[in-house]
Every structure is written in structure tokens, then in C-alpha cells.
Amino acid sequence: MSAIQILLPVLIARLSLVDASCFVPETDLIPRLVLDKPVALTVDDCETACLANSACLGISFDSTCSLLGDPLSGTCGMPTTVRIKKYSNSK
């Protein structure tokens, strides 16, 4: 039995744990680490870039896209609306 035949069922089972992902608007008072500022023409493009980055926890999108990571400790900021990555699992 090849490694692919052994690992494939494990990968399929692991991937099926998450049914969907979405981005929920939230007001954030604590600034977050900016991971990247990819070229994105729409909010959907920005969300897609975030989904491709495992460290990305959310996005900020006005005229540019910012991929956001962990909150920065010891800092306070102005209230900002960010879109936080959420996962759903109906199982």
C-alpha cells in the first residue's frame, strides 16, 4: 500500500471537519498585526487571500486589502470594523 493510499483517507476526514468559512464584521478596539497587503480589487478577493494564508485571522478592506493576524498586546486603537474569519461545522 502506497503512502498516498494511507494518507488520503486521513486528509479527507480532516478536511470534512469544516463545512464552510465566512467573514463576520466586528468592531475591534485592539490593533492587529498586518500580515500582508495583497492586491485585491474586491472584498471577496481579499477574503480569498486570507483563506489562503493560515496565519490570517481576518481582513480589513477599504480601498486596499490588509490581512490581519493576532491582536497586538499592550496597545489600544480607534474602533475599527474588521471582518473576522469564522468556520462552521454542522456535524
N, C-alpha and C positions, 0 to 999 in steps of 0.2 A: 504494500500500500504506500502510495507516494505522500509526501508532506502536504501537498495541496488537498488530497482526498481526506487527510486527517484534519487539517485546519479549516477547510471550507465550512463544514457544519458549525464549528465554533464561531466563526466570523458571522455567519448568517444569524445565528441565535443572538449574538451580541448586538448586531445592527437592528434586530427586530424589537429591542427593548424600547426604542424611541420611535413613536409613531410620527411625530411632526415637530417642527420648531416654528416659533413665531417671535416677533419682536414687540414688546409691550411698552408703550410710552409711560415713563415715570419721571417725576421731578426729583432731581438729585442735587443735594446740597454740598456733597463732597466731590472735589475734582477727581477724575480718574486718569490713570496712566494712558497716554495716547500711544498705541502700538504701531499705528501706520496711518497714512493718509493716501489711500489708493485713489486713482482716477475713477470716479463713479458719477454718471450723469443723473441717476435717479436714486431714490431711497432703496428701491429693490436691488439695484446694482451694489449699493453699499451693504445691504443685508447679506447678499450673496458673498461678498468679500469677507464679511465677518464669519459666516458659516464655514468658509474655507480655512479660517485661522483658529486653531484650537484654543489659543490664549484669549481670543476675543470674547468679551462678556456682553458687549452692547455696542451701539453706534450713536454718533451724533451726526446729523446731516442738516446743514443749512445750504450754503452754496458749495460746500465741499464735504467730503466724507471723512470721518475720523473713526477708526476702530479703537474701541476703549477696552482697557484691561481692568486690573484691580484698582479699588479706590486708593488714593494717596493718603497715607496716615498723617495725622498732625496738621492737616490743612482744612480750611473752610473756604467755600466759594459762594458765588451767587447761585440762586436757584436756576437750574438748567434742565430742560427736558431732554432726556436721553431715551433711546429705545433699547431696552434690556432683552437679551436673548433668553428665551424660555423654551422648555421642552415639554411635550405632552406624552403621556403613556396611558392608553386606555386598557392595558392588560392588568 
